Amino acid sequence: MDPIYPPEAQDSSSGYDGHDVTSWVSVCSRGLCRVQRRLTHKRGRQTISTTGDDRSWSASVYPRMGSLCRVRVRLKADLGDPESPISDKGEKELSTESDQPIANLIEVDSTATPRSENSVLQVPLGDWTMLKLGEGQCDITETCVEGMRAEEKCEILLSPLENGPEATVPQSAEGRNLLCATVELHSFTPGKESWEMSPGEKWEWVRSHKERGGVRYRSGDVWGAADSYSRALKLLITLRSHTADAKTKEREQQVEDRRDASGCGGTQKPPADSPLPSANEYKTVKAELHSNLSLCQLKLSQPERARANAAKATQLEPGGAKAWYRLGQACQMVNELEEARQAFKRLLELQPDSPAAMKALKDVASREKETNTQLGQRLSKMFG
């Protein structure tokens, strides 16, 4: 959910005039995009209602992590131009559903839209759709909606950064790759900030992000996978002091049993939270996330970042063969050949018959020989 760089106030040198404009960098399916947002329709404060009408209470608060948001995204040809036409289907569905609480429509609308490598905005365009904040379905839309109230509307201007999906972004008259669109928030369900979540709820989000990252990577969505693994790590770090090994869990259970036996049994127990990971499970999952993120960064030609994450994975799980291999690959890419050799030697110790490790060591030896030959030639020219 968090943007790569946090939203900041935008000055008049941007694509907008500087009024009520924020900007940040978001993850797209094929790279990073600079996003500028301007609210075009604001909603005033209203009294929070407890009648079950989600539109009345949500008009005075913002969506948070886990909120199910009914949103609509429409493209624009350029700044100031009208949006692309809306399908009759989208308007008809909204008109028949607008009187129902949004919670009644979750099962119908919350199916995730398949991510497309050729699309900047990973949501259906022109129709009302459901978006669950925190899942990273469309980082651009999620970040927009986080700062909006129900029935508010904003206009966004996108421009690609490194490895951005330039082929899918039309060019402006000045020759810059730009995409203009509007984002509308109709209504949403309650959610939570990460600091409001219980440790068990955070752990569920970590596991969900990790699983989603694997699905995205296998489908070729490497940027999306890296985003999922990063989200998982951000939440997992906050659970460091909440892990418990089997003995600690047993002691906690004994304390609860004594409390119940002391006369508090008549009070209603709080709902059971999701089980927390043991200390070993926490370490294993953290190592796997760093290793998987390293793999994504290798694919995205980010060797320094890949090296850092692979190194963290090997520190957490020294027996993780994949992490040692990825560390060696990253070191090769940044020409740290001795460090690469040590990583591949460690891999060979873990897997003595690994053809990948043996081939990698031969490659390192070949590159070192080539480097030494070139160095000798340069020295002979200097002193020969």
Secondary structure, 3 states (H helix, E strand, C coil): CCCCEEEEECCCCCCCCCCCEEEEEEEECCEEEEEEEEEEECCCCCCCCCCCCHHHHHHHCCCCECCEEEEEEEEECCCCCCECCCCHHHHHHHHHHCCCCHHHHHHHHCCCCCCCCCCCCCCCECCEEEEECCCCCCHHHHHHHHCCCCCEEEEEEEEECCCCCHHHCCECCCCCECEEEEEEEEEECCCECHHHCCHHHHHHHHHHHHHHHHHHHHCCCHHHHHHHHHHHHHHHHCCHHHCCCHHHHHHHHHHHHHHHHHHHCCCCCCCCCCCCCCHHHHHHHHHHHHHHHHHHHHHCCCHHHHHHHHHHHHHHCCCCHHHHHHHHHHHHHCCCHHHHHHHHHHHHHHCCCCHHHHHHHHHHHHHHHHHHHHHHHHHHHHHC
